[in-house]
Amino acid sequence: MNTKNSFSNEQKFFIYSFGDPAMKLAVPEPNIQITKMNGKDMTQPLDTLKALSKVSFEGVVLDNIGNRLSDFNGTLSTTVFDKSLDRKTLGNNSFGEIMDFDTQDSKIFKGKSSVVNGGFSFDFIVPKDIKIAFGEEIDINGNTIFKKGKISLYANDTLTYKEKAGYNIDITVGGIDENAPEDTTGPELKLFMNDESFIDGGNTNASPNLIAVLSDISGINTSITAIDHDIIGVLDGDALNPLVLNDFYETELDDFTKGKVTYRLRDLEVGPHTLKIKAWDTYNNSSETTLNFVVISDAVLNLENVLNYPNPFVNYTEFWFNHNKPNEVLEVQVQIFTVSGKLVKTINQNIQTTGSLSRNITWNGLDDFGNKIGKGVYVYKLRVKATETNLVSEKYEKLVILQ
């Protein structure tokens, strides 16, 4: 604040770009506490996180004076880090100085679990790629100590939106579990664009969201300790510029064996593309798969696969269509006509989809006056307008009503 106030008005513009120093950061309150590891209380001698060992943790969410919050229900996000790694600067400043430093950025596990009545648990298999050596260093008193891993915890109450945070730096990481069961099969991979209804070879927008769904009985490897075991994407065969997707992977709720990568590709050229994804499980078994897709110009609103389901129907149907404007609000109108051209029903609805498939609009077979219309064949017009760009597109299809 004092620094900000010491500048003239003409000089303050660059200070404002960093934010207002008088505003308080939205930091979650403490505290989340790990209480057990592999069924043993954290006050007892703890097991080591060995490569390929399956480990489990239990814990609680606490209030500000250390009591369990029994009314806290929500989701816990956990990141488990390997020991810190020793690194050096590049020495590319004007003096050519090279400095030693350490960083703790290799993630052993990243996932979500349920918090019920203030309690939680999670488990995972430690990747084979951890730094096996225990990592000795000398403290300021000349004593030899071991570098530790770290557990970072964040919880959100889904009802009250209260946030809690915590960490643990008492876990030892190193060694390998010689009795680990065998696993020689790589992960299962499924790739989509924008949503999981996407079909290989389909159309998409110029900045689509890649969705990679991964599963493996041993979990997915996200450690960065070893080389060439990352979750990697290669777009259009450009292996010299791979997409490293480790930080975009997260497990499903309460299941470390399944998870997904969500990553936004940006400003792709119009036309056909290929994307190859390769991933490794915690045993370093790999799998890869390729997705083909076609980018449609964002200058047009493209409608495909327009249909209603079920068709024929009696008193309920849904109108489905694919489009190339995900994450935009769409103004949708469905008009139903007799085969002679008489308008019997108009449906207007604004929709927002996270992906490229819409199935939000339904119809009960009644006309604009609430009367049941007769059985037979009808024509409907789907008209869609993208509110951000004012682009409009229309399609005609047929439906059949049974009685």
Secondary structure by P-SEA (a helix, b strand, c coil): cccccccccccaaaaaaacccccccccccbbbbbccccccccccccccccccbbbbbbbbbbccccccccccbbbbbbbbbccbbbbbcccccccbbbbbbcccccccccbbbbbccccbbbbbbbbcccccccbbbbccccbbbbbbbbbbbbbbcccccbbbbcccccbbbbbbccccccccbbbbbbbbccccccccccccccbbbbbbbbbbccbbbcccccccccbbbbccccccccccccccccccccccccbbbbbbbcccccccbbbbbbbbccccbbbbbbbbbbbccccccccccccccccccccbbbbbbcccccccccbbbbbbbcccccccccccbbbbbcccccccccccccccccccccbbbbbbbbbbbcccccbbbbbbbbbbbcc
